[in-house]
């Protein structure tokens, strides 16, 4: 008596009974017993294959996760951490066993714990994706900024399995952004006019100092040629001579003046230099202009006073003689 074994609707093999001593007519009960055994055997084979598939899938996941350049973590439906990859251990020095014995939040900067943990807990309850930015303690003891992005995991039937997340070290980028932000703030607060342009002298940045000195709003000149809003006159030379010096020595410094739209003449001490990219290629110009109008007026007033004094002395001298 032979019965096929069907696994996942596919023929896998056969199972049979044999009476070697004499011919036999198999009863319905015999057939039923054999079919039941075949079904049980098929189920066992199916479970074994499913288990092997799961193990193979987990092995592939662990291989990919452990070779990934980002930190990866996985939790179960009770928010217990069940896996961290090698990048996590290398960055934090904390193993999965360490996390099981203590809370992962102990590695978060004290100032960031409340916000990060509270946000994650709320999103976990709602089974929603979460994006966090906080400082995480590294193996060296330094707190470094990271972005932690996680999504919930579900089975096809909707069963919640937990979360999987990845962390990226953004510390250097964060510091760079803060530095740029600080520099931009400082640039806006200084009294000097700080102006940058591309190589065709189209204005890129125009700080508050430039607005006050030139009487021109940033939104009215950014993106336009600088000479469309301001025409500088070079006191000790020409514009062409200044540009020649700039291209020859990478900088130029001197005095210029221009006439504002309200009729005021403004004198500036200007310094120009090139802006270069990280490869050292020139990509634009930056100029720092200090208003020296009052100084020029004082110098002019002193010059006139001295001329008058000399004239009086000369006249008195002629009268005495």
C-alpha positions as CSV (number, residue, x, y, z in Angstrom):
1,X,0.0,0.0,0.0
2,X,1.6,3.3,-1.2
3,X,0.4,6.9,-0.4
4,X,2.1,10.0,-1.9
5,X,3.6,12.6,0.5
6,X,2.5,16.1,-0.7
7,X,4.5,19.1,0.7
8,X,3.2,22.6,-0.2
9,X,1.1,21.1,-3.0
10,X,4.1,19.5,-4.5
11,X,5.0,15.8,-4.7
12,X,7.8,15.1,-2.2
13,X,7.9,11.2,-2.0
14,X,5.9,8.2,-1.0
15,X,5.2,6.2,2.1
16,X,4.0,2.6,2.0
17,X,3.0,-0.6,3.9
18,X,4.0,-4.1,2.8
19,X,3.0,-7.6,4.1
20,X,5.8,-9.8,2.9
21,X,4.4,-13.1,4.2
22,X,1.2,-13.3,2.2
23,X,-1.1,-11.4,-0.2
24,X,-3.3,-9.0,1.6
25,X,-6.3,-6.8,0.8
26,X,-5.8,-3.4,2.5
27,X,-8.8,-2.1,4.4
28,X,-10.1,1.4,4.5
29,X,-8.7,1.7,8.0
30,X,-5.3,0.7,6.7
31,X,-5.5,3.3,4.0
32,X,-6.7,5.9,6.5
33,X,-3.8,5.2,8.9
34,X,-1.3,5.4,6.1
35,X,-2.8,8.7,4.8
36,X,-2.7,10.2,8.3
37,X,0.9,9.1,8.7
38,X,1.7,10.6,5.2
39,X,0.0,13.9,6.2
40,X,1.9,14.1,9.5
41,X,5.1,13.3,7.7
42,X,4.4,16.0,5.1
43,X,3.7,18.5,7.9
44,X,6.9,17.6,9.6
45,X,8.8,18.0,6.3
46,X,7.1,21.4,5.7
47,X,8.0,22.6,9.2
48,X,11.6,21.5,8.7
49,X,11.8,23.3,5.4
50,X,10.2,26.4,6.8
51,X,12.7,26.3,9.7
52,X,15.6,25.9,7.4
53,X,14.3,28.8,5.2
54,X,14.0,31.0,8.4
55,X,17.5,30.1,9.4
56,X,18.8,30.8,6.0
57,X,16.9,34.1,5.9
58,X,18.3,35.0,9.3
59,X,21.8,34.1,8.2
60,X,21.5,36.3,5.1
61,X,20.1,39.1,7.2
62,X,22.9,38.9,9.8
63,X,25.5,38.7,7.0
64,X,24.1,41.8,5.3
65,X,23.6,43.6,8.6
66,X,27.0,42.9,9.9
67,X,28.7,44.1,6.8
68,X,26.6,47.2,6.6
69,X,28.3,50.5,7.3
70,X,25.5,51.7,9.5
71,X,24.4,50.6,13.0
72,X,21.4,48.3,12.9
73,X,19.1,47.1,15.8
74,X,16.0,45.0,16.1
75,X,13.4,44.7,18.8
76,X,10.5,42.3,19.4
77,X,6.9,43.1,20.1
78,X,7.6,43.9,23.7
79,X,10.3,46.3,22.7
80,X,13.1,44.1,23.9
81,X,16.3,44.4,21.8
82,X,17.0,41.1,20.1
83,X,19.8,42.0,17.7
84,X,22.5,44.6,17.2
85,X,25.0,44.4,14.3
86,X,28.8,44.6,14.4
87,X,28.8,48.3,13.5
88,X,26.7,49.0,16.6
89,X,29.2,47.1,18.8
90,X,32.2,48.7,17.2
91,X,30.7,52.2,17.6
92,X,29.3,51.9,21.2
93,X,31.3,49.0,22.6
94,X,28.0,47.6,23.9
95,X,27.0,44.0,23.0
96,X,23.5,42.5,22.8
97,X,24.1,40.9,26.2
98,X,25.0,44.3,27.7
99,X,21.8,45.8,26.4
100,X,19.7,43.0,27.8
101,X,21.2,43.7,31.2
102,X,20.7,47.5,31.1
103,X,18.7,50.0,29.1
104,X,20.0,51.3,25.8
105,X,19.0,54.8,26.7
106,X,21.9,54.9,29.2
107,X,24.2,55.5,26.2
108,X,22.2,58.5,25.1
109,X,23.4,62.0,26.1
110,X,21.6,63.0,29.4
111,X,20.2,66.2,27.7
112,X,18.7,64.1,24.8
113,X,17.3,61.2,26.8
114,X,13.9,62.6,27.6
115,X,13.2,63.8,24.0
116,X,14.5,60.7,22.2
117,X,13.1,58.1,24.5
118,X,9.7,59.8,24.8
119,X,9.4,60.2,21.1
120,X,10.3,56.6,20.4
121,X,7.9,55.3,23.1
122,X,5.0,57.3,21.6
123,X,5.7,56.0,18.1
124,X,6.2,52.5,19.3
125,X,2.7,52.5,20.9
126,X,1.2,53.8,17.6
127,X,3.3,51.3,15.5
128,X,4.5,54.3,13.4
129,X,7.9,55.0,11.8
130,X,10.2,57.1,13.9
131,X,13.1,59.5,13.1
132,X,15.3,60.7,15.9
133,X,18.4,62.8,16.2
134,X,20.4,62.7,19.4
135,X,23.9,62.2,20.8
136,X,25.1,58.7,21.4
137,X,28.0,57.7,23.6
138,X,30.8,56.1,21.5
139,X,33.3,53.5,22.7
140,X,35.8,56.3,23.3
141,X,33.4,58.1,25.7
142,X,32.7,60.9,23.2
143,X,29.0,61.7,22.6
144,X,28.4,61.9,18.8
145,X,25.3,63.0,16.9
146,X,23.4,60.3,15.2
147,X,20.2,59.9,13.2
148,X,18.1,56.9,14.3
149,X,15.5,55.8,11.8
150,X,13.2,52.9,12.6
151,X,10.1,51.2,11.1
152,X,7.7,48.7,12.6
153,X,7.7,45.1,11.4
154,X,4.6,43.1,10.6
155,X,3.7,39.6,9.3
156,X,1.5,39.3,6.2
157,X,-1.5,38.7,8.5
158,X,-0.8,42.0,10.3
159,X,0.8,40.6,13.5
160,X,3.2,43.1,15.0
161,X,6.8,41.8,15.4
162,X,8.7,44.8,16.7
163,X,10.9,47.4,15.1
164,X,14.0,47.5,13.0
165,X,16.2,50.6,13.0
166,X,19.4,52.0,11.7
167,X,21.7,54.7,13.0
168,X,24.1,56.9,11.0
169,X,26.9,58.9,12.6
170,X,26.3,62.6,11.5
171,X,28.5,64.2,14.1
172,X,31.0,65.8,11.7
173,X,28.2,67.0,9.4
174,X,26.3,68.4,12.4
175,X,29.3,70.3,13.7
176,X,29.9,71.6,10.2
177,X,26.3,72.8,9.9
178,X,26.5,74.5,13.3
179,X,29.8,76.1,12.3
180,X,28.3,77.4,9.1
181,X,25.2,78.6,11.0
182,X,27.4,80.4,13.5
183,X,29.5,81.9,10.8
184,X,26.4,83.1,9.0
185,X,25.0,84.6,12.2
186,X,28.3,86.4,12.8
187,X,28.5,87.6,9.2
188,X,25.0,89.1,9.6
189,X,25.9,90.9,12.9
190,X,29.2,92.5,12.0
191,X,29.2,96.1,10.9
192,X,31.4,95.6,7.9
193,X,29.8,94.8,4.5
194,X,30.5,91.2,3.6
195,X,29.6,90.3,0.0
196,X,30.3,87.2,-2.0
197,X,29.8,86.7,-5.7
198,X,30.4,84.1,-8.4
199,X,33.2,84.6,-10.9
200,X,30.9,86.7,-13.0
201,X,30.3,89.0,-10.1
202,X,26.7,88.0,-9.6
203,X,25.9,88.5,-5.9
204,X,25.4,85.4,-3.8
205,X,25.4,86.8,-0.2
206,X,24.8,90.3,1.0
207,X,24.8,90.7,4.8
208,X,23.1,93.3,7.0
209,X,26.3,95.4,7.1
210,X,26.2,95.6,3.3
211,X,22.5,96.7,3.4
212,X,23.3,99.5,5.9
213,X,26.4,100.8,4.1
214,X,25.0,100.6,0.6
215,X,21.4,101.4,1.2
216,X,20.4,98.3,-0.9
217,X,18.3,95.4,0.4
218,X,19.7,91.9,0.0
219,X,16.6,90.7,-1.9
220,X,17.1,93.5,-4.4
221,X,20.6,92.6,-5.4
222,X,21.2,88.9,-4.7
223,X,21.3,87.0,-8.1
224,X,22.2,90.2,-10.0
225,X,25.5,91.7,-11.1
226,X,26.9,93.8,-8.3
227,X,27.6,96.7,-10.6
228,X,23.8,96.9,-11.3
229,X,23.3,98.1,-7.8
230,X,26.6,99.7,-6.8
231,X,29.3,101.3,-8.9
232,X,32.7,101.5,-7.1
233,X,35.4,104.0,-8.0
234,X,38.9,103.1,-7.1
235,X,40.8,105.9,-5.5
236,X,44.4,104.8,-6.1
237,X,44.1,103.1,-9.4
238,X,41.5,101.5,-11.7
239,X,39.1,98.5,-11.5
240,X,41.2,96.7,-14.1
241,X,44.4,97.2,-12.0
242,X,42.6,95.9,-8.9
243,X,41.5,92.8,-10.8
244,X,44.9,92.2,-12.2
245,X,46.4,92.3,-8.7
246,X,43.6,90.0,-7.4
247,X,44.2,87.4,-10.1
248,X,48.0,87.6,-9.7
249,X,48.2,87.5,-5.9
250,X,44.8,86.0,-4.9
251,X,43.8,89.2,-3.0
252,X,43.5,93.0,-3.4
253,X,43.2,95.7,-0.7
254,X,42.5,99.4,-1.2
255,X,40.1,102.3,-0.9
256,X,37.0,102.9,-3.0
257,X,34.0,105.1,-3.0
258,X,30.5,105.0,-4.4
259,X,27.5,107.2,-4.4
260,X,24.3,105.9,-2.7
261,X,20.9,106.4,-4.3
262,X,20.2,109.0,-1.6
263,X,23.1,111.1,-2.8
264,X,25.6,110.3,0.0
265,X,29.1,109.5,-1.0
266,X,30.5,106.6,0.9
267,X,34.2,105.7,1.3
268,X,35.3,102.1,1.9
269,X,38.4,100.2,2.7
270,X,37.9,97.0,0.8
271,X,39.7,93.7,0.8
272,X,38.9,91.1,-2.0
273,X,39.9,87.5,-2.2
274,X,38.9,84.3,-4.0
275,X,36.5,81.6,-2.7
276,X,37.8,78.1,-3.5
277,X,36.1,74.7,-3.3
278,X,37.6,71.7,-1.5
279,X,39.8,71.0,-4.5
280,X,41.3,74.5,-4.5
281,X,39.4,75.6,-7.6
282,X,38.3,79.3,-7.7
283,X,34.6,79.5,-7.6
284,X,33.9,83.1,-6.6
285,X,34.9,86.2,-4.8
286,X,34.4,87.5,-1.2
287,X,34.8,91.1,-0.2
288,X,35.0,92.8,3.2
289,X,34.2,96.5,3.1
290,X,34.7,98.8,6.1
291,X,33.0,102.2,6.0
292,X,35.8,104.9,6.4
293,X,33.6,107.9,5.3
294,X,33.9,109.6,8.7
295,X,37.7,109.1,8.7
296,X,37.9,110.5,5.2
297,X,35.8,113.5,6.2
298,X,38.0,114.1,9.3
299,X,41.1,113.9,7.1
300,X,39.6,116.3,4.6
301,X,38.5,118.7,7.3
302,X,42.1,118.6,8.8
303,X,43.6,119.2,5.4
304,X,41.4,122.2,4.8
305,X,42.1,123.6,8.3
306,X,45.9,123.2,7.7
307,X,45.6,125.0,4.3
308,X,43.7,127.8,6.0
309,X,46.3,128.0,8.7
310,X,49.1,128.1,6.2
311,X,47.3,130.8,4.3
312,X,46.8,132.9,7.4
313,X,50.5,132.5,8.5
314,X,51.6,133.4,5.0
315,X,49.4,136.5,4.9
316,X,50.6,137.6,8.3
317,X,54.2,137.1,7.2
318,X,53.7,139.3,4.2
319,X,52.0,142.0,6.4
320,X,54.9,142.0,8.8
321,X,57.4,142.3,6.0
